[in-house]
Amino acid sequence: MDEVDYERIFDALPSPFMILDRNLRFVTANAAYLETTSSTLDDLVGKYVMDRFPEPGESGRRLEQSFQKVAATGEADTLAYLPYPIAEPNGTVRHRYWTAVHVPILDARGQVEYILQNTVDVTEFARIREMATLPFSSLSAATRLMERTLEAEAASADFRRLFQQAPAFFAVLSGPTHIFTFSSDSYTRLIGGRNVIGRPIADALPEVVEQGFVDLLDQVYIDGHVHQAEGARVILDNEPGRPPQEYFLDFSYNPIRDSAGNITGIFVQGMDRTDAFRATQRQRLMIDELNHRVKNTLATVQSIASQTLRSTNDVTAARQAFEARISALAGAHTMLSDRQWHNTEIGHLVQKELDVFSSDKVSFGGPVLVVNAKATVALALVLHELATNAVKHGALSVPEGGLSVTWSESSGDGLVIDWVETGGPPAQEPTRKGFGSRLLRTVITGEMGGSMEMRYLETGLRVRMVIPRAAYQVQEALFVS
């Protein structure tokens, strides 16, 4: 496949686009932007945007604040219906109205590196609105109503065309009952595709009434103050017969005034921040979980160190045993970390602990079952202790010895793991309970609430461990070996 020429595509976009760096200096602009602003790239590149297009009034302040907000927060921002004059090369000033969408472009570290602006000239729409307020004394009432209806339909069509591609959502509400007269495509998607045009919001979206949003609209309509919210929780009943869905939105309610300054409606704009909000929630939960696990891990390490040193007078052997146990613990943590601390498939866990031994001496298999994070760490330590004992004293200490590890699901017991050594020295019950023996009992019967049976036979050691259902879950029937 040929490489896509994004630079050529950017330049061919019919809508004006330009890019600023973090210091709000021009980086580039496409042909539509250059034509709209009567500029060349040489006029723009490297220049501070507010120096190139100065506007000392309120519009200039709002524009600069929007750029700064995107640079500081890394979140997109939209300025709707912004009056901003453009100076021609001959000095002529064109008074225009714009809608500008500012989108951050992040670097590899997730920091804002550039700001992309897409502008739409809505001057004609503004003129249509102004013309709709002029008297039509020479026309009959019926003709006057028809003309106004046609103009309103044309304005609505132009408005929809201009805003339908915007990443933010928009809606226009008219009158004291907040009747929908416009709904952008993104807003329509947000509300589940419901047809709301011509309907009061209380009828079109009845679930938002008790959530207080209609009261907010009433207040904006009466007082004329802009209402803004970040991360507002909204429950929408988008699919009849299914549970309502939860969303988190950044939005604002802006009063719309006629030429006399009277409020005639409300302009709604915003961004759906649900995914970002939930990602933040998940991150917070993961941090809390990590803090909890770190505390538990430190306690486990402390116990291993204390019990290992207490169980022997040989400092070298104690150090080696301690390092091996910590290595097993670290291996389990690495496995969980690779899966973002989700469940681990038991076959992978057994393989990781036994893959250092010859494949012709060790076999393992069973159905695909996954164990939770707590059980993963516990079983890693148990398998390590059993394998260490087999290498030192059991079947893996002689060339002709062998080991089989199998697991199955018992309807009455839960997860059953069988450790069977054959071909090695006869197994003998130790006269002294070391840390390894105590750890096996503590982990299986205490920490995991299961049971363990150890049989010391002439043919070798046999261990049966039963793990309660709460520590694992069935995935699918599959045999691994």
FENGI-V143635 format. One record per run of one state. SS is the DSSP state (a for helix, b for strand, c for the rest). FROM is the first residue (numbers start at 1). TO is the last residue. If there is no record, write none. Layout:
ss | from | to
SS | FROM | TO
SS | FROM | TO
//
This chain:
ss | from | to
c | 1 | 5
a | 6 | 12
c | 13 | 15
b | 16 | 21
c | 22 | 24
b | 25 | 29
c | 30 | 30
a | 31 | 36
c | 37 | 40
a | 41 | 44
c | 45 | 47
b | 48 | 48
a | 49 | 52
c | 53 | 57
a | 58 | 73
c | 74 | 76
b | 77 | 87
c | 88 | 92
b | 93 | 106
c | 107 | 111
b | 112 | 121
c | 122 | 122
a | 123 | 131
c | 132 | 140
a | 141 | 163
c | 164 | 168
b | 169 | 174
c | 175 | 178
b | 179 | 183
c | 184 | 184
a | 185 | 190
c | 191 | 199
b | 200 | 200
a | 201 | 204
c | 205 | 205
a | 206 | 208
c | 209 | 212
a | 213 | 223
c | 224 | 226
b | 227 | 236
c | 237 | 244
b | 245 | 257
c | 258 | 262
b | 263 | 272
c | 273 | 273
a | 274 | 310
c | 311 | 314
a | 315 | 338
c | 339 | 343
b | 344 | 345
a | 346 | 354
c | 355 | 361
b | 362 | 371
c | 372 | 372
a | 373 | 392
c | 393 | 394
a | 395 | 397
c | 398 | 401
b | 402 | 410
c | 411 | 413
b | 414 | 422
c | 423 | 434
a | 435 | 447
c | 448 | 450
b | 451 | 457
c | 458 | 459
b | 460 | 467
c | 468 | 468
a | 469 | 471
b | 472 | 480
c | 481 | 481
//
